[in-house]
Amino acid sequence: MSQFEMLKLCRASLARYGFMNSCRLLVDDYLFDLKHGTKTAGIYSKSRIENSNPTLQGTVVQYQGTSSRLFQAAMKDLDSSVLKGDFIDFGCGRGKVLLMALDYPFKKLHGVELSDKLVQEAEENLKNYCAKKKKNPLASIYLGDARFYQIPPTATVFFFYNPFTWSIFEHVAENIKESLRRHPRETRLIYINDLHWKELEKKEMQCVSRGSEFRINYSVWNPLVV
Ligand SMILES: C[S@@+](CC[C@H](N)C(=O)[O-])C[C@H]1O[C@@H](n2cnc3c(N)ncnc32)[C@H](O)[C@@H]1O
């Protein structure tokens, strides 16, 4: 990232989250990597992601990992029944959320990511993390546009850290509903930095909880099948 981009990001972060929250987010990000021997921190710019996928220009959100505190807060009220299925992170970036999801009793973890460079980095992180923690790498990553990802009938938790614009999200939300129509089951959708929560409501998703950490809003949804 150029110095100019870095400066722009710092200014945006300070304006949005305030000084203390920006510092906490930064520390949370780098401490995670220090503790686990991974490389998930930092930003991967929107323009780099879009360059390799020009048709999706204007729909992509830059890579930035979810803070561990935010992840734990959003996961804390999930019912044990949905924790026993599969977990999907739509727009998994460097794989930080998949690494954190390894601490829960999911059967399998799935990442979906548009950038081949980020998929490579996520796979490297999974390999190193699992070797260090002596954990079974239960995760697989799909490289491509989330709209074309086939949702496994065993998936019970759908995770989104504001990865794309509503034009893409709407397709994915429809795919989730279609998967539930074909294979009815209890599921939850976790949405961090939930800019499109009003649109989700219109898709007959029922909000079951809502919260905020570091001035970032998150919400948990029950996708209803009607
Ligand atoms: C804000 S990051 C979230 C990273 C990760 N989920 C986390 O929380 O640590 C958003 C990610 O979504 C990816 N993305 C954007 N549009 C996508 C699409 N259409 N299909 C799949 N991934 C996409 C970006 O490349 C980026 O890595």
The ligand as an SDF file (V2000), in Angstrom:
LIG
                    3D

 27 29  0  0  0  0  0  0  0  0999 V2000
  -14.0340   -6.5830    4.7110 C   0  0  0  0  0  0  0  0  0  0  0  0
  -13.1860   -7.9780    3.9970 S   0  0  0  0  0  0  0  0  0  0  0  0
  -13.6840   -9.2620    5.1210 C   0  0  0  0  0  0  0  0  0  0  0  0
  -12.6020  -10.2910    5.3810 C   0  0  0  0  0  0  0  0  0  0  0  0
  -12.9570  -11.4290    6.3140 C   0  0  0  0  0  0  0  0  0  0  0  0
  -14.3100  -11.8950    6.1540 N   0  0  0  0  0  0  0  0  0  0  0  0
  -12.7760  -11.0290    7.7620 C   0  0  0  0  0  0  0  0  0  0  0  0
  -13.7550  -10.6010    8.3530 O   0  0  0  0  0  0  0  0  0  0  0  0
  -11.6800  -11.1260    8.3070 O   0  0  0  0  0  0  0  0  0  0  0  0
  -14.1950   -8.2590    2.5310 C   0  0  0  0  0  0  0  0  0  0  0  0
  -13.6460   -9.3390    1.5900 C   0  0  0  0  0  0  0  0  0  0  0  0
  -14.6700   -9.6550    0.6210 O   0  0  0  0  0  0  0  0  0  0  0  0
  -14.0430   -9.9850   -0.6150 C   0  0  0  0  0  0  0  0  0  0  0  0
  -15.0380   -9.8510   -1.6980 N   0  0  0  0  0  0  0  0  0  0  0  0
  -15.5290   -8.7000   -2.2290 C   0  0  0  0  0  0  0  0  0  0  0  0
  -16.4240   -8.9710   -3.2060 N   0  0  0  0  0  0  0  0  0  0  0  0
  -16.5160  -10.3210   -3.3080 C   0  0  0  0  0  0  0  0  0  0  0  0
  -17.2850  -11.2220   -4.1160 C   0  0  0  0  0  0  0  0  0  0  0  0
  -18.1540  -10.7710   -5.0550 N   0  0  0  0  0  0  0  0  0  0  0  0
  -17.1370  -12.5540   -3.9240 N   0  0  0  0  0  0  0  0  0  0  0  0
  -16.2630  -13.0310   -2.9890 C   0  0  0  0  0  0  0  0  0  0  0  0
  -15.5080  -12.2290   -2.2010 N   0  0  0  0  0  0  0  0  0  0  0  0
  -15.6320  -10.8970   -2.3340 C   0  0  0  0  0  0  0  0  0  0  0  0
  -12.8910   -8.9820   -0.6860 C   0  0  0  0  0  0  0  0  0  0  0  0
  -11.8950   -9.4050   -1.5850 O   0  0  0  0  0  0  0  0  0  0  0  0
  -12.4170   -8.9500    0.7750 C   0  0  0  0  0  0  0  0  0  0  0  0
  -11.3930   -9.8740    0.9940 O   0  0  0  0  0  0  0  0  0  0  0  0
  1  2  1  0
  2  3  1  0
  2 10  1  0
  3  4  1  0
  4  5  1  0
  5  6  1  0
  5  7  1  0
  7  8  2  0
  7  9  1  0
 10 11  1  0
 11 12  1  0
 11 26  1  0
 12 13  1  0
 13 14  1  0
 13 24  1  0
 14 15  1  0
 14 23  1  0
 15 16  2  0
 16 17  1  0
 17 18  1  0
 17 23  2  0
 18 19  1  0
 18 20  2  0
 20 21  1  0
 21 22  2  0
 22 23  1  0
 24 25  1  0
 24 26  1  0
 26 27  1  0
M  CHG  2   2   1   9  -1
M  END
$$$$
